[in-house]
Amino acid sequence: MKQGLQLKFSQNLTMTPQLQQAIRLLQLSSLELQQEIQEALENNPLLELPEEEITPTWEQNISATVSSSAGVAAEDDYIYQGETNESLQDYLIWQMRLSHFSATDEHIALIIIDAIDDSGYLTQSLEEVLEAAQQHDEEINAEEVAVVLKRIQHFDPIGVASRSVRECLLLQLNQLPNDTPSLAATKNVVDNYLELLGKRDYRTLARKSRLKENVIRNVLALLQQLNPRPGDSFSAGSSDYVIPDVQVRKNNGRWVAELHPAAMPKLRVNETYAAIHTNKHNNGCSSGDADYIKQHLQEARWFIKSIESRNETLLKVAHCIVQRQQAFFEYGPESMKPMILSDVADSIDMHESTISRVTTQKFMHSPQGVFELKYFFSSHVSTDEGGEYSSTAIRALIRKLVAAENPGKPLSDNKLATLLADQGIQVARRTIAKYRESLNIPSSSQRKSLL
């Protein structure tokens, strides 16, 4: 075999550490970025915040409950609401401690409380509770377990530790005064016809229960005062709190985007250490110290530049979104324009994957509410006039039509499709059903009400 030299050219894309850092920071939410900055400040002495800059605490963060649906934001949506660390179990145990339980009953109660889910329902049968209790004391019997369960079910919130919706509602009804209007009829309906009630089959309900329409109306009104999920008010993580990355305001008649101050940490290089590096030959700095300062100085500059790049990209994307969705900020979700990732990517000359990273877990505060940037992207539906309509706008129209419907004669999916067609928007019935379900709107038969 003859040996020789051969020259071959090839192209390879190598990501530098700086580029990798910039991409990683781009994907972080504001809260995650704050944590990253705090860690960098602790690990790099050449990074610092300006003296007037104070790292926000949870109480100082401007926060809002995130909503994926439209609606005018209340003024206090933009203020940190605070959180309670007390769970439903903590609250029930606190009541148990005040209820003079015996040691045995307290042991049973703790087993029951531990088996209650976030909605307030008991997830184990009495037999399972008894079996667990007997591992501690073999003399415990089923009657003792039932008595303890009954006591817990009368803790606040009433109906907690129920084993079914029927039991939960009946427990709450039993706490009402005997002279409550239609109380007996309501108990009868819950006890015997709850399935018909859930189906909103009022005609069959009236026939089987032999109740008149006005009595059924009173029954429904009373049931609306009850809570079929007594533990929901204690559910951990039921609300998400975020720091908006971008805020939208009106300037000279147009809506404009700007970075939110709380999402724009101002970092700088420590001038004292930087001066030591600059004058390392004149200040007796050892070579080891000089290398340490040089390395961390470079890392500090990279980090600051990566954050600046992140903010520039975020603002560029947000600005493009706001310019394309002027009607949304002026009139609400019914005026949302169809927009996909490539629309923004082409407009600002970036890759779609970059737009996807920027819009994930990044939030915008506006007079319409707080929205994840991804909310503004939606597919389109053609209109009779040859235009396009956003699927988000169609969902908003469906919600508006359902909100205004006659509860006694709710709009079917076919009727909703017809009403949209009257506005020039051609949407198939199955598409209406899909949009309606995504909005958690029940079917017309389930929405029917006598009230």
C-alpha positions as CSV (number, residue, x, y, z in Angstrom):
1,M,0.0,0.0,0.0
2,K,1.4,3.4,-1.0
3,Q,1.4,6.0,1.8
4,G,0.8,9.7,1.1
5,L,-0.6,12.9,2.5
6,Q,-4.1,13.9,1.7
7,L,-5.7,17.3,2.6
8,K,-9.4,17.2,3.5
9,F,-11.6,20.2,4.3
10,S,-14.7,19.8,6.5
11,Q,-17.0,22.2,8.4
12,N,-17.9,21.5,12.0
13,L,-20.1,23.7,14.3
14,T,-18.5,23.9,17.7
15,M,-20.4,25.6,20.5
16,T,-18.1,27.8,22.7
17,P,-18.7,27.8,26.4
18,Q,-19.9,31.4,26.1
19,L,-22.5,30.3,23.5
20,Q,-23.6,27.4,25.6
21,Q,-24.1,29.7,28.6
22,A,-26.0,32.2,26.5
23,I,-28.4,29.5,25.2
24,R,-28.9,28.1,28.7
25,L,-29.7,31.5,30.2
26,L,-32.1,32.1,27.4
27,Q,-34.2,29.2,28.5
28,L,-34.5,30.2,32.1
29,S,-37.6,31.8,33.6
30,S,-37.1,35.0,35.6
31,L,-37.1,33.2,38.9
32,E,-34.6,30.6,37.6
33,L,-32.5,33.5,36.3
34,Q,-32.5,35.1,39.7
35,Q,-31.3,31.9,41.3
36,E,-28.6,31.6,38.7
37,I,-27.4,35.1,39.3
38,Q,-27.4,34.6,43.1
39,E,-25.3,31.5,42.6
40,A,-22.9,33.4,40.3
41,L,-22.6,36.2,42.8
42,E,-21.7,33.7,45.6
43,N,-19.1,31.9,43.4
44,N,-17.5,34.8,41.6
45,P,-16.0,37.6,43.7
46,L,-15.6,39.7,40.6
47,L,-19.3,39.9,40.0
48,E,-21.4,42.3,42.0
49,L,-24.7,44.2,42.1
50,P,-24.6,48.0,42.1
51,E,-24.9,49.4,45.7
52,E,-28.4,50.7,45.0
53,E,-29.4,47.4,43.5
54,I,-31.1,45.1,46.0
55,T,-31.8,41.5,45.2
56,P,-35.6,41.1,45.2
57,T,-37.1,38.9,47.9
58,W,-40.3,36.9,47.5
59,E,-42.2,39.6,49.2
60,Q,-40.7,42.4,47.0
61,N,-41.3,40.6,43.7
62,I,-44.0,42.0,41.6
63,S,-46.1,38.9,41.0
64,A,-49.4,37.9,39.5
65,T,-51.5,34.8,39.2
66,V,-51.0,33.3,35.7
67,S,-54.0,32.9,33.6
68,S,-54.1,31.1,30.2
69,S,-57.5,32.7,29.5
70,A,-58.3,36.4,28.8
71,G,-59.8,38.8,31.1
72,V,-59.2,42.3,32.5
73,A,-56.6,42.0,35.2
74,A,-57.7,43.4,38.6
75,E,-55.4,45.9,40.2
76,D,-54.4,43.6,42.9
77,D,-53.4,40.9,40.4
78,Y,-50.1,42.6,40.1
79,I,-49.3,42.5,43.9
80,Y,-47.7,39.6,45.7
81,Q,-50.6,37.7,47.3
82,G,-48.6,35.8,49.8
83,E,-48.9,32.1,50.5
84,T,-49.8,29.9,53.5
85,N,-47.7,26.9,54.3
86,E,-50.5,25.2,56.2
87,S,-51.9,22.1,54.4
88,L,-55.3,20.6,54.9
89,Q,-53.7,17.9,57.0
90,D,-52.0,20.4,59.2
91,Y,-55.3,22.2,59.8
92,L,-57.1,18.9,60.6
93,I,-54.4,17.8,63.0
94,W,-54.6,21.2,64.8
95,Q,-58.4,20.7,65.2
96,M,-57.8,17.1,66.4
97,R,-55.4,18.4,69.1
98,L,-58.1,20.6,70.4
99,S,-60.8,17.9,70.4
100,H,-59.7,15.9,73.4
101,F,-59.2,12.6,71.5
102,S,-57.9,9.6,73.5
103,A,-54.5,8.3,72.6
104,T,-56.1,5.4,70.6
105,D,-58.6,7.7,68.8
106,E,-55.8,10.1,68.0
107,H,-53.8,7.3,66.4
108,I,-56.8,6.4,64.3
109,A,-57.4,10.0,63.4
110,L,-53.9,10.5,62.2
111,I,-54.3,7.4,59.9
112,I,-57.5,8.9,58.5
113,I,-56.1,12.4,58.1
114,D,-53.0,11.0,56.3
115,A,-55.3,9.3,53.8
116,I,-57.3,12.4,52.8
117,D,-56.4,13.8,49.3
118,D,-56.1,17.4,48.2
119,S,-59.9,17.6,47.4
120,G,-60.7,16.6,51.0
121,Y,-61.8,13.0,50.3
122,L,-60.8,9.9,52.1
123,T,-58.8,7.6,49.8
124,Q,-58.9,4.5,51.9
125,S,-61.8,2.3,53.0
126,L,-62.7,1.8,56.7
127,E,-61.3,-1.7,56.4
128,E,-57.9,-0.4,55.2
129,V,-57.9,2.2,58.0
130,L,-58.8,-0.5,60.6
131,E,-56.0,-2.8,59.3
132,A,-53.5,0.0,59.6
133,A,-54.7,1.0,63.1
134,Q,-54.5,-2.6,64.3
135,Q,-50.9,-2.8,63.5
136,H,-50.5,-0.4,66.4
137,D,-53.2,-1.9,68.6
138,E,-54.9,-5.2,67.8
139,E,-57.8,-4.4,70.1
140,I,-59.0,-1.5,67.9
141,N,-62.3,-2.4,66.2
142,A,-64.3,-1.2,63.2
143,E,-66.8,0.7,65.4
144,E,-64.0,2.8,66.9
145,V,-62.7,3.7,63.4
146,A,-66.2,4.7,62.3
147,V,-66.8,7.0,65.3
148,V,-63.4,8.7,64.8
149,L,-64.2,9.2,61.1
150,K,-67.5,10.7,61.9
151,R,-65.9,13.2,64.3
152,I,-63.3,14.2,61.6
153,Q,-66.1,14.7,59.0
154,H,-67.5,17.4,61.3
155,F,-64.2,19.3,61.4
156,D,-63.8,22.4,59.3
157,P,-64.3,22.3,56.4
158,I,-67.5,20.4,56.8
159,G,-67.6,17.3,54.6
160,V,-63.9,16.6,54.8
161,A,-62.9,12.9,54.9
162,S,-66.0,12.0,52.9
163,R,-65.9,8.8,50.8
164,S,-68.2,10.1,48.0
165,V,-69.8,13.3,46.7
166,R,-73.1,12.2,48.0
167,E,-71.8,11.7,51.6
168,C,-69.9,15.1,51.4
169,L,-73.1,17.0,50.3
170,L,-75.3,15.3,52.9
171,L,-72.9,16.1,55.7
172,Q,-73.0,19.8,54.7
173,L,-76.8,19.7,54.4
174,N,-77.2,18.1,57.8
175,Q,-75.4,21.1,59.3
176,L,-78.0,23.6,58.0
177,P,-81.0,24.7,60.2
178,N,-84.1,22.6,59.9
179,D,-86.1,25.6,58.6
180,T,-83.9,26.0,55.6
181,P,-86.2,26.2,52.5
182,S,-86.3,23.0,50.5
183,L,-83.8,21.3,52.8
184,A,-85.7,18.0,53.0
185,A,-86.2,18.0,49.2
186,T,-82.5,18.7,48.6
187,K,-81.5,15.8,50.9
188,N,-83.8,13.5,49.0
189,V,-82.4,14.6,45.6
190,V,-78.8,14.2,46.8
191,D,-79.5,10.8,48.4
192,N,-81.5,9.3,45.6
193,Y,-81.1,11.2,42.4
194,L,-77.6,12.6,42.4
195,E,-76.7,10.9,39.1
196,L,-79.7,12.6,37.3
197,L,-78.6,15.8,38.9
198,G,-75.1,15.4,37.5
199,K,-76.5,14.8,34.0
200,R,-78.8,17.8,34.4
201,D,-81.7,15.5,33.4
202,Y,-84.3,17.7,35.2
203,R,-87.3,16.2,33.3
204,T,-86.5,12.7,34.6
205,L,-85.6,14.1,38.0
206,A,-89.0,15.8,38.3
207,R,-90.8,12.7,37.2
208,K,-89.0,10.3,39.6
209,S,-88.8,12.6,42.6
210,R,-92.3,14.0,42.0
211,L,-91.0,17.5,42.8
212,K,-92.4,20.6,41.0
213,E,-90.2,22.8,38.9
214,N,-90.1,25.6,41.5
215,V,-89.0,23.2,44.2
216,I,-86.2,21.8,41.9
217,R,-85.1,25.4,41.4
218,N,-84.8,25.8,45.1
219,V,-82.9,22.6,45.4
220,L,-80.4,23.7,42.8
221,A,-80.0,27.1,44.5
222,L,-79.3,25.4,47.8
223,L,-76.8,23.0,46.3
224,Q,-74.9,25.9,44.8
225,Q,-74.1,27.1,48.3
226,L,-72.4,23.8,49.1
227,N,-68.8,22.8,48.4
228,P,-68.3,19.3,46.8
229,R,-64.5,19.7,47.1
230,P,-63.9,20.9,50.7
231,G,-60.2,20.6,50.5
232,D,-59.6,22.8,47.5
233,S,-58.9,25.9,49.4
234,F,-55.9,24.2,51.0
235,S,-54.5,22.7,47.8
236,A,-50.8,23.4,47.6
237,G,-49.6,25.0,44.4
238,S,-53.1,25.9,43.2
239,S,-51.8,29.3,42.1
240,D,-48.5,30.1,40.3
241,Y,-46.7,33.3,41.0
242,V,-44.3,34.8,38.4
243,I,-42.3,37.8,37.8
244,P,-43.3,39.2,34.4
245,D,-40.3,39.4,32.1
246,V,-42.0,42.1,29.9
247,Q,-44.6,44.7,30.4
248,V,-46.8,46.4,27.8
249,R,-47.9,50.0,27.9
250,K,-49.4,52.5,25.5
251,N,-47.2,55.1,24.0
252,N,-48.4,57.7,21.5
253,G,-51.5,55.6,20.7
254,R,-49.6,52.3,20.2
255,W,-48.8,49.4,22.5
256,V,-45.1,48.9,23.1
257,A,-43.1,46.3,25.0
258,E,-40.3,46.9,27.5
259,L,-38.4,44.7,29.8
260,H,-39.8,44.6,33.3
261,P,-37.4,46.2,35.9
262,A,-37.7,43.2,38.2
263,A,-36.5,40.9,35.4
264,M,-33.5,43.1,34.5
265,P,-30.8,42.4,37.0
266,K,-27.9,44.9,36.7
267,L,-24.6,43.2,37.2
268,R,-21.1,44.7,37.0
269,V,-17.5,43.7,37.4
270,N,-16.0,44.5,40.8
271,E,-13.7,47.5,40.0
272,T,-11.3,46.8,42.9
273,Y,-10.5,43.3,41.7
274,A,-10.4,44.4,38.1
275,A,-7.8,47.1,39.0
276,I,-5.7,44.5,40.7
277,H,-5.7,42.5,37.5
278,T,-4.8,45.6,35.4
279,N,-1.9,46.5,37.7
280,K,-0.8,43.0,38.7
281,H,2.9,43.8,38.1
282,N,2.8,46.9,40.4
283,N,0.9,45.5,43.4
284,G,2.9,42.4,44.2
285,C,0.2,40.1,43.2
286,S,1.4,36.4,43.0
287,S,1.0,34.5,39.7
288,G,-1.6,32.2,41.4
289,D,-3.7,35.2,42.5
290,A,-3.3,36.8,39.1
291,D,-4.5,33.7,37.3
292,Y,-7.5,33.4,39.7
293,I,-8.5,37.0,39.1
294,K,-8.0,36.7,35.4
295,Q,-10.2,33.5,35.1
296,H,-13.0,35.0,37.2
297,L,-12.8,38.3,35.5
298,Q,-13.3,36.6,32.2
299,E,-16.2,34.5,33.5
300,A,-17.9,37.6,35.0
301,R,-17.7,39.4,31.7
302,W,-19.1,36.4,29.8
303,F,-21.9,36.1,32.3
304,I,-22.9,39.8,32.1
305,K,-22.7,39.6,28.3
306,S,-24.9,36.5,28.2
307,I,-27.5,38.2,30.4
308,E,-27.4,41.3,28.2
309,S,-27.8,39.0,25.1
310,R,-30.8,37.2,26.7
311,N,-32.5,40.5,27.5
312,E,-31.9,41.9,24.0
313,T,-33.4,38.7,22.4
314,L,-36.3,38.6,24.8
315,L,-37.2,42.3,24.1
316,K,-36.8,41.8,20.3
317,V,-39.2,38.9,20.4
318,A,-41.7,40.6,22.7
319,H,-41.6,43.8,20.6
320,C,-42.5,41.7,17.5
321,I,-45.3,40.0,19.3
322,V,-46.8,43.3,20.5
323,Q,-46.6,44.9,17.1
324,R,-48.4,42.0,15.5
325,Q,-51.0,41.8,18.3
326,Q,-52.0,45.5,18.7
327,A,-55.7,44.6,18.4
328,F,-55.5,42.1,21.2
329,F,-54.1,44.6,23.7
330,E,-56.7,47.1,22.6
331,Y,-59.8,44.9,22.4
332,G,-59.0,41.6,24.0
333,P,-58.7,37.9,23.0
334,E,-61.5,38.1,20.4
335,S,-59.2,40.2,18.3
336,M,-56.1,38.0,18.5
337,K,-54.4,37.6,15.2
338,P,-53.2,34.1,14.0
339,M,-49.4,33.9,14.5
340,I,-46.9,31.0,14.5
341,L,-43.3,30.7,15.5
342,S,-42.0,31.1,12.0
343,D,-43.8,34.5,11.6
344,V,-41.7,36.0,14.4
345,A,-38.6,34.1,13.4
346,D,-38.7,35.4,9.9
347,S,-39.5,38.9,11.1
348,I,-36.5,39.3,13.4
349,D,-34.2,36.9,11.5
350,M,-33.8,34.2,14.1
351,H,-34.3,30.5,14.2
352,E,-37.7,29.0,15.3
353,S,-36.0,27.0,18.0
354,T,-34.7,30.3,19.5
355,I,-38.2,31.8,19.4
356,S,-39.5,28.7,21.2
357,R,-36.8,29.0,23.9
358,V,-37.5,32.7,24.4
359,T,-41.3,32.3,24.7
360,T,-41.2,29.3,27.1
361,Q,-41.8,30.3,30.8
362,K,-41.5,34.0,29.9
363,F,-44.4,36.2,30.9
364,M,-45.9,39.5,29.8
365,H,-47.9,41.8,31.9
366,S,-50.5,43.9,30.1
367,P,-53.9,45.5,30.9
368,Q,-55.5,42.3,29.6
369,G,-53.7,40.2,32.3
370,V,-50.5,38.2,32.6
371,F,-49.7,35.7,29.8
372,E,-47.0,33.4,28.9
373,L,-45.5,34.5,25.6
374,K,-46.5,31.2,24.0
375,Y,-50.2,32.3,24.5
376,F,-49.9,34.7,21.6
377,F,-49.2,31.9,19.1
378,S,-52.1,30.1,17.5
379,S,-53.2,28.4,14.4
380,H,-55.5,30.1,11.9
381,V,-59.0,29.4,10.5
382,S,-60.0,30.8,7.1
383,T,-63.0,33.2,6.8
384,D,-65.5,33.6,4.0
385,E,-63.8,36.8,3.0
386,G,-60.5,35.1,2.4
387,G,-59.0,36.3,5.7
388,E,-57.7,34.4,8.7
389,Y,-59.0,34.1,12.2
390,S,-56.9,33.0,15.2
391,S,-58.0,29.8,17.0
392,T,-57.5,31.7,20.3
393,A,-59.9,34.4,19.1
394,I,-62.4,31.6,18.2
395,R,-62.1,30.2,21.7
396,A,-62.8,33.6,23.1
397,L,-65.9,33.9,20.9
398,I,-67.1,30.5,22.1
399,R,-66.7,31.5,25.7
400,K,-68.5,34.8,25.1
401,L,-71.4,33.1,23.3
402,V,-71.8,30.4,26.1
403,A,-71.6,33.1,28.8
404,A,-74.6,34.9,27.2
405,E,-76.7,31.9,26.4
406,N,-80.0,31.1,28.0
407,P,-79.2,28.5,30.8
408,G,-82.5,26.8,30.1
409,K,-81.6,26.4,26.4
410,P,-77.8,26.2,26.1
411,L,-76.2,26.4,22.7
412,S,-75.2,23.1,21.1
413,D,-72.0,22.7,19.2
414,N,-73.9,22.8,16.0
415,K,-75.6,26.1,17.0
416,L,-72.2,27.6,18.0
417,A,-70.8,26.6,14.6
418,T,-73.8,28.3,12.9
419,L,-73.4,31.5,15.0
420,L,-69.7,31.6,14.0
421,A,-70.6,31.0,10.4
422,D,-72.9,34.0,10.6
423,Q,-69.8,36.0,11.3
424,G,-68.0,34.5,8.3
425,I,-66.0,32.0,10.4
426,Q,-66.3,28.5,9.1
427,V,-65.6,26.0,11.8
428,A,-66.6,22.3,11.9
429,R,-68.8,21.1,14.7
430,R,-66.0,18.7,15.9
431,T,-63.6,21.6,16.0
432,I,-66.1,23.6,18.1
433,A,-66.3,20.6,20.5
434,K,-62.5,20.4,20.7
435,Y,-62.2,24.1,21.5
436,R,-65.0,24.0,24.0
437,E,-63.4,21.1,25.8
438,S,-60.1,22.9,25.9
439,L,-61.9,25.7,27.7
440,N,-63.4,23.2,30.2
441,I,-66.9,24.2,29.1
442,P,-69.3,21.2,29.6
443,S,-71.6,20.1,26.8
444,S,-74.9,21.8,26.2
445,S,-76.8,19.0,28.1
446,Q,-74.5,19.4,31.1
447,R,-74.8,23.2,31.0
448,K,-78.6,23.1,31.1
449,S,-80.0,24.7,34.2
450,L,-83.4,25.6,35.6
451,L,-81.9,28.6,37.5
